[in-house]
Amino acid sequence: MPKHESVQAYIAARNAGNADAASRIVAEVTARYSTRTTDGSELAALLDANLTVPLATQKG
């Protein structure tokens, strides 16, 4: 399990097929990294999740 809550939320959003929530989380983490509010480990973990967790299709 990833140590960053944002990465856990990102994985949950991807698994649920919620591309809007996943994109919002990416934007928030990127903004925190850009302003040096977080170190690179959160962004690196998010990239790893992006590469390894497929976006599920929404059922509706």
C-alpha positions as protocol buffer text, in pm:
chain_id: "A"
residue {
  index: 1
  type: MET
  ca { x: 0 y: 0 z: 0 }
}
residue {
  index: 2
  type: PRO
  ca { x: 142 y: 341 z: -93 }
}
residue {
  index: 3
  type: LYS
  ca { x: 239 y: 564 z: 199 }
}
residue {
  index: 4
  type: HIS
  ca { x: 90 y: 882 z: 51 }
}
residue {
  index: 5
  type: GLU
  ca { x: -285 y: 930 z: 94 }
}
residue {
  index: 6
  type: SER
  ca { x: -300 y: 1109 z: -240 }
}
residue {
  index: 7
  type: VAL
  ca { x: -158 y: 805 z: -419 }
}
residue {
  index: 8
  type: GLN
  ca { x: -405 y: 576 z: -242 }
}
residue {
  index: 9
  type: ALA
  ca { x: -689 y: 807 z: -352 }
}
residue {
  index: 10
  type: TYR
  ca { x: -549 y: 816 z: -706 }
}
residue {
  index: 11
  type: ILE
  ca { x: -542 y: 435 z: -725 }
}
residue {
  index: 12
  type: ALA
  ca { x: -898 y: 417 z: -591 }
}
residue {
  index: 13
  type: ALA
  ca { x: -1013 y: 671 z: -851 }
}
residue {
  index: 14
  type: ARG
  ca { x: -841 y: 478 z: -1132 }
}
residue {
  index: 15
  type: ASN
  ca { x: -993 y: 151 z: -1013 }
}
residue {
  index: 16
  type: ALA
  ca { x: -1337 y: 314 z: -1007 }
}
residue {
  index: 17
  type: GLY
  ca { x: -1289 y: 454 z: -1358 }
}
residue {
  index: 18
  type: ASN
  ca { x: -1313 y: 811 z: -1227 }
}
residue {
  index: 19
  type: ALA
  ca { x: -1078 y: 996 z: -1464 }
}
residue {
  index: 20
  type: ASP
  ca { x: -1190 y: 1338 z: -1335 }
}
residue {
  index: 21
  type: ALA
  ca { x: -1089 y: 1258 z: -977 }
}
residue {
  index: 22
  type: ALA
  ca { x: -761 y: 1103 z: -1092 }
}
residue {
  index: 23
  type: SER
  ca { x: -680 y: 1415 z: -1296 }
}
residue {
  index: 24
  type: ARG
  ca { x: -764 y: 1640 z: -1001 }
}
residue {
  index: 25
  type: ILE
  ca { x: -530 y: 1444 z: -775 }
}
residue {
  index: 26
  type: VAL
  ca { x: -249 y: 1466 z: -1031 }
}
residue {
  index: 27
  type: ALA
  ca { x: -300 y: 1843 z: -1056 }
}
residue {
  index: 28
  type: GLU
  ca { x: -295 y: 1883 z: -675 }
}
residue {
  index: 29
  type: VAL
  ca { x: 22 y: 1675 z: -630 }
}
residue {
  index: 30
  type: THR
  ca { x: 194 y: 1851 z: -920 }
}
residue {
  index: 31
  type: ALA
  ca { x: 106 y: 2190 z: -768 }
}
residue {
  index: 32
  type: ARG
  ca { x: 244 y: 2084 z: -430 }
}
residue {
  index: 33
  type: TYR
  ca { x: 564 y: 1963 z: -593 }
}
residue {
  index: 34
  type: SER
  ca { x: 596 y: 2282 z: -800 }
}
residue {
  index: 35
  type: THR
  ca { x: 577 y: 2496 z: -487 }
}
residue {
  index: 36
  type: ARG
  ca { x: 806 y: 2256 z: -298 }
}
residue {
  index: 37
  type: THR
  ca { x: 533 y: 2178 z: -45 }
}
residue {
  index: 38
  type: THR
  ca { x: 619 y: 1810 z: -96 }
}
residue {
  index: 39
  type: ASP
  ca { x: 932 y: 1625 z: -191 }
}
residue {
  index: 40
  type: GLY
  ca { x: 962 y: 1419 z: -506 }
}
residue {
  index: 41
  type: SER
  ca { x: 862 y: 1091 z: -342 }
}
residue {
  index: 42
  type: GLU
  ca { x: 489 y: 1167 z: -362 }
}
residue {
  index: 43
  type: LEU
  ca { x: 513 y: 1260 z: -730 }
}
residue {
  index: 44
  type: ALA
  ca { x: 730 y: 954 z: -803 }
}
residue {
  index: 45
  type: ALA
  ca { x: 478 y: 725 z: -632 }
}
residue {
  index: 46
  type: LEU
  ca { x: 199 y: 886 z: -832 }
}
residue {
  index: 47
  type: LEU
  ca { x: 388 y: 829 z: -1157 }
}
residue {
  index: 48
  type: ASP
  ca { x: 444 y: 465 z: -1063 }
}
residue {
  index: 49
  type: ALA
  ca { x: 71 y: 424 z: -994 }
}
residue {
  index: 50
  type: ASN
  ca { x: -7 y: 589 z: -1326 }
}
residue {
  index: 51
  type: LEU
  ca { x: 212 y: 339 z: -1508 }
}
residue {
  index: 52
  type: THR
  ca { x: 88 y: 31 z: -1323 }
}
residue {
  index: 53
  type: VAL
  ca { x: -283 y: 87 z: -1249 }
}
residue {
  index: 54
  type: PRO
  ca { x: -506 y: 80 z: -1558 }
}
residue {
  index: 55
  type: LEU
  ca { x: -806 y: 312 z: -1572 }
}
residue {
  index: 56
  type: ALA
  ca { x: -1114 y: 98 z: -1532 }
}
residue {
  index: 57
  type: THR
  ca { x: -1415 y: 164 z: -1747 }
}
residue {
  index: 58
  type: GLN
  ca { x: -1705 y: 333 z: -1573 }
}
residue {
  index: 59
  type: LYS
  ca { x: -2019 y: 131 z: -1546 }
}
residue {
  index: 60
  type: GLY
  ca { x: -2329 y: 331 z: -1586 }
}
